Amino acid sequence: MSVTVLSMDEIINAICLHMAERKGIKVTDVQVELSWEEETGFTAEVWTQGRSQYLVESNMIEAILRYLQSEYQIRAYREDVRLELDEEITAVVNG
């Protein structure tokens, strides 16, 4: 079984691509800030078109799954992806 680890920058890229595609805007028009808090777990604050919205962990994983498919041709499933916090937030993908 292989393990792929996505860096914090790659997670941010995945969310930017995902949100740009969903909203029909340019990737460069999306800004993302990742965070982890005891009460809420992993979240991403996303700014598009002058508005801010929060994505919860399941939304972040959805973006990561699409990114894995488009960038790495890895077909992963939700249960294969886990977010971890060390010095930075990473996504560990078992495949």
N, CA, C and O atoms as CSV, one atom per row, in Angstrom:
chain,resi,resn,atom,element,x,y,z
A,1,MET,N,N,0.852,-1.193,0.000
A,1,MET,CA,C,0.000,0.000,0.000
A,1,MET,C,C,0.889,1.245,0.000
A,1,MET,O,O,1.818,1.366,0.799
A,2,SER,N,N,0.584,2.151,-0.903
A,2,SER,CA,C,1.379,3.373,-0.987
A,2,SER,C,C,0.713,4.497,-0.198
A,2,SER,O,O,-0.503,4.526,-0.009
A,3,VAL,N,N,1.552,5.409,0.250
A,3,VAL,CA,C,1.054,6.566,1.006
A,3,VAL,C,C,1.522,7.824,0.293
A,3,VAL,O,O,2.702,7.961,-0.031
A,4,THR,N,N,0.600,8.735,0.051
A,4,THR,CA,C,0.909,10.031,-0.544
A,4,THR,C,C,0.626,11.091,0.510
A,4,THR,O,O,-0.401,11.046,1.187
A,5,VAL,N,N,1.539,12.041,0.644
A,5,VAL,CA,C,1.327,13.128,1.601
A,5,VAL,C,C,1.281,14.444,0.822
A,5,VAL,O,O,2.213,14.783,0.093
A,6,LEU,N,N,0.193,15.167,0.988
A,6,LEU,CA,C,0.060,16.486,0.361
A,6,LEU,C,C,0.444,17.549,1.380
A,6,LEU,O,O,0.001,17.514,2.528
A,7,SER,N,N,1.267,18.488,0.949
A,7,SER,CA,C,1.684,19.591,1.816
A,7,SER,C,C,0.528,20.581,2.002
A,7,SER,O,O,-0.504,20.500,1.336
A,8,MET,N,N,0.740,21.499,2.915
A,8,MET,CA,C,-0.252,22.547,3.155
A,8,MET,C,C,-0.492,23.352,1.876
A,8,MET,O,O,-1.632,23.698,1.566
A,9,ASP,N,N,0.580,23.651,1.132
A,9,ASP,CA,C,0.429,24.399,-0.123
A,9,ASP,C,C,-0.423,23.631,-1.124
A,9,ASP,O,O,-1.239,24.223,-1.831
A,10,GLU,N,N,-0.237,22.318,-1.188
A,10,GLU,CA,C,-1.037,21.520,-2.125
A,10,GLU,C,C,-2.503,21.469,-1.699
A,10,GLU,O,O,-3.393,21.483,-2.550
A,11,ILE,N,N,-2.762,21.411,-0.403
A,11,ILE,CA,C,-4.150,21.442,0.076
A,11,ILE,C,C,-4.791,22.768,-0.312
A,11,ILE,O,O,-5.935,22.799,-0.766
A,12,ILE,N,N,-4.061,23.857,-0.136
A,12,ILE,CA,C,-4.565,25.184,-0.514
A,12,ILE,C,C,-4.826,25.233,-2.024
A,12,ILE,O,O,-5.859,25.743,-2.459
A,13,ASN,N,N,-3.892,24.703,-2.821
A,13,ASN,CA,C,-4.100,24.655,-4.277
A,13,ASN,C,C,-5.342,23.853,-4.627
A,13,ASN,O,O,-6.120,24.255,-5.492
A,14,ALA,N,N,-5.531,22.717,-3.957
A,14,ALA,CA,C,-6.698,21.873,-4.221
A,14,ALA,C,C,-7.989,22.631,-3.956
A,14,ALA,O,O,-8.931,22.561,-4.745
A,15,ILE,N,N,-8.029,23.355,-2.843
A,15,ILE,CA,C,-9.240,24.112,-2.488
A,15,ILE,C,C,-9.441,25.268,-3.468
A,15,ILE,O,O,-10.572,25.539,-3.873
A,16,CYS,N,N,-8.370,25.950,-3.853
A,16,CYS,CA,C,-8.479,27.044,-4.832
A,16,CYS,C,C,-9.040,26.535,-6.155
A,16,CYS,O,O,-9.953,27.138,-6.717
A,17,LEU,N,N,-8.499,25.434,-6.649
A,17,LEU,CA,C,-8.980,24.859,-7.916
A,17,LEU,C,C,-10.443,24.467,-7.808
A,17,LEU,O,O,-11.240,24.751,-8.702
A,18,HIS,N,N,-10.789,23.816,-6.713
A,18,HIS,CA,C,-12.151,23.342,-6.486
A,18,HIS,C,C,-13.151,24.505,-6.448
A,18,HIS,O,O,-14.192,24.462,-7.103
A,19,MET,N,N,-12.821,25.529,-5.683
A,19,MET,CA,C,-13.736,26.667,-5.551
A,19,MET,C,C,-13.834,27.466,-6.845
A,19,MET,O,O,-14.914,27.938,-7.198
A,20,ALA,N,N,-12.721,27.621,-7.553
A,20,ALA,CA,C,-12.739,28.344,-8.828
A,20,ALA,C,C,-13.631,27.626,-9.827
A,20,ALA,O,O,-14.407,28.254,-10.547
A,21,GLU,N,N,-13.514,26.317,-9.862
A,21,GLU,CA,C,-14.340,25.520,-10.773
A,21,GLU,C,C,-15.816,25.623,-10.407
A,21,GLU,O,O,-16.665,25.795,-11.282
A,22,ARG,N,N,-16.121,25.518,-9.130
A,22,ARG,CA,C,-17.513,25.571,-8.679
A,22,ARG,C,C,-18.155,26.935,-8.927
A,22,ARG,O,O,-19.343,27.019,-9.238
A,23,LYS,N,N,-17.370,27.999,-8.788
A,23,LYS,CA,C,-17.928,29.348,-8.922
A,23,LYS,C,C,-17.714,29.954,-10.305
A,23,LYS,O,O,-18.207,31.048,-10.582
A,24,GLY,N,N,-16.982,29.255,-11.179
A,24,GLY,CA,C,-16.741,29.762,-12.522
A,24,GLY,C,C,-15.858,31.002,-12.546
A,24,GLY,O,O,-16.079,31.923,-13.333
A,25,ILE,N,N,-14.847,31.013,-11.665
A,25,ILE,CA,C,-13.924,32.154,-11.601
A,25,ILE,C,C,-12.494,31.647,-11.789
A,25,ILE,O,O,-12.250,30.441,-11.835
A,26,LYS,N,N,-11.558,32.585,-11.896
A,26,LYS,CA,C,-10.156,32.206,-12.053
A,26,LYS,C,C,-9.582,31.746,-10.712
A,26,LYS,O,O,-9.947,32.254,-9.652
A,27,VAL,N,N,-8.675,30.771,-10.792
A,27,VAL,CA,C,-8.007,30.258,-9.594
A,27,VAL,C,C,-7.320,31.382,-8.825
A,27,VAL,O,O,-7.284,31.370,-7.594
A,28,THR,N,N,-6.779,32.347,-9.554
A,28,THR,CA,C,-6.067,33.458,-8.913
A,28,THR,C,C,-7.016,34.388,-8.144
A,28,THR,O,O,-6.561,35.246,-7.387
A,29,ASP,N,N,-8.322,34.224,-8.333
A,29,ASP,CA,C,-9.309,35.033,-7.614
A,29,ASP,C,C,-9.787,34.375,-6.313
A,29,ASP,O,O,-10.737,34.838,-5.681
A,30,VAL,N,N,-9.111,33.289,-5.928
A,30,VAL,CA,C,-9.487,32.565,-4.715
A,30,VAL,C,C,-8.327,32.634,-3.718
A,30,VAL,O,O,-7.173,32.395,-4.074
A,31,GLN,N,N,-8.649,32.962,-2.480
A,31,GLN,CA,C,-7.653,32.940,-1.404
A,31,GLN,C,C,-8.137,31.984,-0.328
A,31,GLN,O,O,-9.331,31.912,-0.037
A,32,VAL,N,N,-7.190,31.244,0.265
A,32,VAL,CA,C,-7.542,30.232,1.258
A,32,VAL,C,C,-6.607,30.336,2.457
A,32,VAL,O,O,-5.402,30.538,2.311
A,33,GLU,N,N,-7.185,30.195,3.636
A,33,GLU,CA,C,-6.392,30.097,4.856
A,33,GLU,C,C,-6.883,28.882,5.641
A,33,GLU,O,O,-8.064,28.778,5.973
A,34,LEU,N,N,-5.958,27.965,5.932
A,34,LEU,CA,C,-6.301,26.752,6.671
A,34,LEU,C,C,-6.114,26.972,8.164
A,34,LEU,O,O,-5.258,27.747,8.590
A,35,SER,N,N,-6.930,26.278,8.953
A,35,SER,CA,C,-6.740,26.355,10.398
A,35,SER,C,C,-7.242,25.087,11.073
A,35,SER,O,O,-7.975,24.289,10.488
A,36,TRP,N,N,-6.826,24.932,12.313
A,36,TRP,CA,C,-7.298,23.835,13.152
A,36,TRP,C,C,-7.578,24.386,14.537
A,36,TRP,O,O,-6.755,25.090,15.122
A,37,GLU,N,N,-8.747,24.057,15.045
A,37,GLU,CA,C,-9.110,24.461,16.398
A,37,GLU,C,C,-9.754,23.283,17.112
A,37,GLU,O,O,-10.387,22.428,16.494
A,38,GLU,N,N,-9.580,23.260,18.411
A,38,GLU,CA,C,-10.107,22.163,19.235
A,38,GLU,C,C,-11.601,21.910,18.984
A,38,GLU,O,O,-12.017,20.763,18.824
A,39,GLU,N,N,-12.395,22.970,18.952
A,39,GLU,CA,C,-13.852,22.832,18.850
A,39,GLU,C,C,-14.315,22.453,17.447
A,39,GLU,O,O,-15.256,21.676,17.288
A,40,THR,N,N,-13.655,23.001,16.436
A,40,THR,CA,C,-14.161,22.843,15.066
A,40,THR,C,C,-13.345,21.882,14.212
A,40,THR,O,O,-13.788,21.483,13.136
A,41,GLY,N,N,-12.166,21.510,14.678
A,41,GLY,CA,C,-11.305,20.644,13.857
A,41,GLY,C,C,-10.668,21.442,12.731
A,41,GLY,O,O,-10.355,22.621,12.895
A,42,PHE,N,N,-10.478,20.792,11.583
A,42,PHE,CA,C,-9.863,21.449,10.435
A,42,PHE,C,C,-10.906,22.253,9.674
A,42,PHE,O,O,-12.004,21.767,9.403
A,43,THR,N,N,-10.551,23.496,9.331
A,43,THR,CA,C,-11.420,24.332,8.511
A,43,THR,C,C,-10.561,25.121,7.527
A,43,THR,O,O,-9.350,25.267,7.700
A,44,ALA,N,N,-11.218,25.616,6.505
A,44,ALA,CA,C,-10.560,26.500,5.545
A,44,ALA,C,C,-11.447,27.715,5.366
A,44,ALA,O,O,-12.639,27.589,5.087
A,45,GLU,N,N,-10.863,28.892,5.527
A,45,GLU,CA,C,-11.594,30.113,5.218
A,45,GLU,C,C,-11.240,30.482,3.787
A,45,GLU,O,O,-10.067,30.596,3.431
A,46,VAL,N,N,-12.268,30.664,2.977
A,46,VAL,CA,C,-12.074,30.904,1.542
A,46,VAL,C,C,-12.677,32.257,1.190
A,46,VAL,O,O,-13.818,32.555,1.545
A,47,TRP,N,N,-11.891,33.074,0.481
A,47,TRP,CA,C,-12.374,34.371,0.001
A,47,TRP,C,C,-12.501,34.312,-1.512
A,47,TRP,O,O,-11.540,34.010,-2.219
A,48,THR,N,N,-13.703,34.607,-1.997
A,48,THR,CA,C,-13.953,34.709,-3.437
A,48,THR,C,C,-14.913,35.872,-3.663
A,48,THR,O,O,-15.867,36.054,-2.906
A,49,GLN,N,N,-14.660,36.644,-4.691
A,49,GLN,CA,C,-15.558,37.728,-5.091
A,49,GLN,C,C,-15.952,38.615,-3.910
A,49,GLN,O,O,-17.110,39.012,-3.782
A,50,GLY,N,N,-14.981,38.920,-3.052
A,50,GLY,CA,C,-15.226,39.808,-1.929
A,50,GLY,C,C,-15.976,39.200,-0.768
A,50,GLY,O,O,-16.330,39.897,0.182
A,51,ARG,N,N,-16.223,37.897,-0.838
A,51,ARG,CA,C,-16.955,37.223,0.235
A,51,ARG,C,C,-16.092,36.161,0.888
A,51,ARG,O,O,-15.188,35.601,0.268
A,52,SER,N,N,-16.383,35.898,2.139
A,52,SER,CA,C,-15.664,34.880,2.895
A,52,SER,C,C,-16.627,33.749,3.233
A,52,SER,O,O,-17.787,33.990,3.567
A,53,GLN,N,N,-16.137,32.511,3.145
A,53,GLN,CA,C,-16.945,31.380,3.595
A,53,GLN,C,C,-16.010,30.352,4.218
A,53,GLN,O,O,-14.815,30.317,3.924
A,54,TYR,N,N,-16.572,29.525,5.075
A,54,TYR,CA,C,-15.788,28.478,5.735
A,54,TYR,C,C,-16.129,27.128,5.149
A,54,TYR,O,O,-17.294,26.817,4.902
A,55,LEU,N,N,-15.095,26.326,4.929
A,55,LEU,CA,C,-15.288,24.941,4.543
A,55,LEU,C,C,-14.922,24.067,5.738
A,55,LEU,O,O,-13.926,24.316,6.416
A,56,VAL,N,N,-15.718,23.062,5.986
A,56,VAL,CA,C,-15.407,22.105,7.046
A,56,VAL,C,C,-14.556,20.987,6.451
A,56,VAL,O,O,-14.333,20.937,5.242
A,57,GLU,N,N,-14.089,20.097,7.313
A,57,GLU,CA,C,-13.154,19.053,6.890
A,57,GLU,C,C,-13.680,18.231,5.716
A,57,GLU,O,O,-12.922,17.932,4.794
A,58,SER,N,N,-14.958,17.862,5.729
A,58,SER,CA,C,-15.476,17.030,4.629
A,58,SER,C,C,-15.422,17.771,3.292
A,58,SER,O,O,-15.169,17.149,2.260
A,59,ASN,N,N,-15.656,19.086,3.289
A,59,ASN,CA,C,-15.535,19.877,2.058
A,59,ASN,C,C,-14.081,19.946,1.604
A,59,ASN,O,O,-13.798,19.894,0.407
A,60,MET,N,N,-13.171,20.063,2.549
A,60,MET,CA,C,-11.750,20.110,2.221
A,60,MET,C,C,-11.311,18.782,1.590
A,60,MET,O,O,-10.558,18.766,0.616
A,61,ILE,N,N,-11.787,17.688,2.151
A,61,ILE,CA,C,-11.423,16.367,1.623
A,61,ILE,C,C,-11.996,16.168,0.223
A,61,ILE,O,O,-11.345,15.568,-0.632
A,62,GLU,N,N,-13.200,16.663,-0.019
A,62,GLU,CA,C,-13.782,16.597,-1.365
A,62,GLU,C,C,-12.857,17.293,-2.374
A,62,GLU,O,O,-12.604,16.757,-3.453
A,63,ALA,N,N,-12.357,18.476,-2.028
A,63,ALA,CA,C,-11.437,19.206,-2.907
A,63,ALA,C,C,-10.133,18.428,-3.095
A,63,ALA,O,O,-9.587,18.389,-4.197
A,64,ILE,N,N,-9.638,17.815,-2.027
A,64,ILE,CA,C,-8.398,17.038,-2.096
A,64,ILE,C,C,-8.576,15.823,-3.006
A,64,ILE,O,O,-7.679,15.499,-3.785
A,65,LEU,N,N,-9.717,15.153,-2.915
A,65,LEU,CA,C,-9.977,13.983,-3.773
A,65,LEU,C,C,-9.966,14.369,-5.247
A,65,LEU,O,O,-9.397,13.653,-6.070
A,66,ARG,N,N,-10.582,15.481,-5.581
A,66,ARG,CA,C,-10.591,15.950,-6.973
A,66,ARG,C,C,-9.185,16.322,-7.433
A,66,ARG,O,O,-8.809,16.050,-8.573
A,67,TYR,N,N,-8.417,16.939,-6.554
A,67,TYR,CA,C,-7.039,17.321,-6.858
A,67,TYR,C,C,-6.172,16.088,-7.099
A,67,TYR,O,O,-5.384,16.057,-8.045
A,68,LEU,N,N,-6.315,15.079,-6.251
A,68,LEU,CA,C,-5.549,13.837,-6.436
A,68,LEU,C,C,-5.838,13.215,-7.792
A,68,LEU,O,O,-4.929,12.730,-8.465
A,69,GLN,N,N,-7.102,13.227,-8.192
A,69,GLN,CA,C,-7.491,12.659,-9.485
A,69,GLN,C,C,-6.921,13.472,-10.645
A,69,GLN,O,O,-6.366,12.906,-11.587
A,70,SER,N,N,-7.057,14.797,-10.579
A,70,SER,CA,C,-6.638,15.629,-11.719
A,70,SER,C,C,-5.127,15.814,-11.808
A,70,SER,O,O,-4.581,15.874,-12.909
A,71,GLU,N,N,-4.439,15.906,-10.666
A,71,GLU,CA,C,-3.006,16.190,-10.684
A,71,GLU,C,C,-2.122,14.950,-10.630
A,71,GLU,O,O,-1.017,14.949,-11.171
A,72,TYR,N,N,-2.603,13.904,-9.983
A,72,TYR,CA,C,-1.772,12.712,-9.768
A,72,TYR,C,C,-2.370,11.441,-10.378
A,72,TYR,O,O,-1.747,10.380,-10.335
A,73,GLN,N,N,-3.587,11.547,-10.949
A,73,GLN,CA,C,-4.306,10.386,-11.465
A,73,GLN,C,C,-4.443,9.302,-10.385
A,73,GLN,O,O,-4.353,8.107,-10.668
A,74,ILE,N,N,-4.661,9.746,-9.158
A,74,ILE,CA,C,-4.896,8.833,-8.038
A,74,ILE,C,C,-6.388,8.843,-7.735
A,74,ILE,O,O,-6.968,9.885,-7.432
A,75,ARG,N,N,-7.001,7.661,-7.821
A,75,ARG,CA,C,-8.416,7.532,-7.482
A,75,ARG,C,C,-8.492,7.127,-6.015
A,75,ARG,O,O,-8.295,5.961,-5.671
A,76,ALA,N,N,-8.776,8.089,-5.167
A,76,ALA,CA,C,-8.855,7.840,-3.727
A,76,ALA,C,C,-10.302,8.021,-3.275
A,76,ALA,O,O,-11.121,8.611,-3.979
A,77,TYR,N,N,-10.588,7.513,-2.117
A,77,TYR,CA,C,-11.922,7.633,-1.533
A,77,TYR,C,C,-11.818,8.383,-0.212
A,77,TYR,O,O,-10.750,8.472,0.393
A,78,ARG,N,N,-12.944,8.914,0.214
A,78,ARG,CA,C,-12.996,9.746,1.419
A,78,ARG,C,C,-12.304,9.070,2.612
A,78,ARG,O,O,-11.573,9.718,3.361
A,79,GLU,N,N,-12.538,7.780,2.776
A,79,GLU,CA,C,-11.952,7.079,3.927
A,79,GLU,C,C,-10.442,6.880,3.802
A,79,GLU,O,O,-9.786,6.502,4.772
A,80,ASP,N,N,-9.878,7.136,2.600
A,80,ASP,CA,C,-8.431,7.013,2.375
A,80,ASP,C,C,-7.662,8.271,2.785
A,80,ASP,O,O,-6.435,8.245,2.881
A,81,VAL,N,N,-8.381,9.372,3.025
A,81,VAL,CA,C,-7.726,10.665,3.273
A,81,VAL,C,C,-7.908,11.074,4.729
A,81,VAL,O,O,-9.011,11.026,5.273
A,82,ARG,N,N,-6.803,11.479,5.344
A,82,ARG,CA,C,-6.906,12.000,6.704
A,82,ARG,C,C,-6.028,13.245,6.812
A,82,ARG,O,O,-4.888,13.268,6.349
A,83,LEU,N,N,-6.586,14.263,7.428
A,83,LEU,CA,C,-5.836,15.499,7.650
A,83,LEU,C,C,-5.080,15.378,8.965
A,83,LEU,O,O,-5.600,14.854,9.950
A,84,GLU,N,N,-3.843,15.870,8.966
A,84,GLU,CA,C,-3.017,15.811,10.168
A,84,GLU,C,C,-2.401,17.170,10.434
A,84,GLU,O,O,-2.221,17.978,9.522
A,85,LEU,N,N,-2.083,17.408,11.688
A,85,LEU,CA,C,-1.450,18.657,12.088
A,85,LEU,C,C,-0.141,18.339,12.779
A,85,LEU,O,O,-0.119,17.694,13.828
A,86,ASP,N,N,0.959,18.798,12.179
A,86,ASP,CA,C,2.265,18.684,12.810
A,86,ASP,C,C,2.812,20.105,12.845
A,86,ASP,O,O,2.257,20.944,13.555
A,87,GLU,N,N,3.877,20.408,12.109
A,87,GLU,CA,C,4.279,21.816,11.988
A,87,GLU,C,C,3.301,22.558,11.082
A,87,GLU,O,O,3.083,23.760,11.235
A,88,GLU,N,N,2.718,21.826,10.140
A,88,GLU,CA,C,1.709,22.396,9.242
A,88,GLU,C,C,0.630,21.340,9.030
A,88,GLU,O,O,0.779,20.186,9.430
A,89,ILE,N,N,-0.450,21.759,8.396
A,89,ILE,CA,C,-1.526,20.825,8.086
A,89,ILE,C,C,-1.142,20.065,6.822
A,89,ILE,O,O,-0.753,20.665,5.820
A,90,THR,N,N,-1.256,18.732,6.881
A,90,THR,CA,C,-0.992,17.903,5.709
A,90,THR,C,C,-2.157,16.943,5.509
A,90,THR,O,O,-2.959,16.710,6.413
A,91,ALA,N,N,-2.226,16.393,4.299
A,91,ALA,CA,C,-3.220,15.363,3.999
A,91,ALA,C,C,-2.481,14.076,3.705
A,91,ALA,O,O,-1.627,14.035,2.820
A,92,VAL,N,N,-2.801,13.028,4.439
A,92,VAL,CA,C,-2.185,11.719,4.241
A,92,VAL,C,C,-3.196,10.846,3.515
A,92,VAL,O,O,-4.330,10.671,3.962
A,93,VAL,N,N,-2.754,10.300,2.375
A,93,VAL,CA,C,-3.643,9.514,1.524
A,93,VAL,C,C,-3.102,8.093,1.430
A,93,VAL,O,O,-1.991,7.872,0.947
A,94,ASN,N,N,-3.886,7.144,1.890
A,94,ASN,CA,C,-3.514,5.734,1.757
A,94,ASN,C,C,-4.147,5.204,0.478
A,94,ASN,O,O,-5.352,5.333,0.265
A,95,GLY,N,N,-3.313,4.608,-0.368
A,95,GLY,CA,C,-3.867,4.130,-1.631
A,95,GLY,C,C,-3.269,2.853,-2.090
A,95,GLY,O,O,-3.645,2.337,-3.142
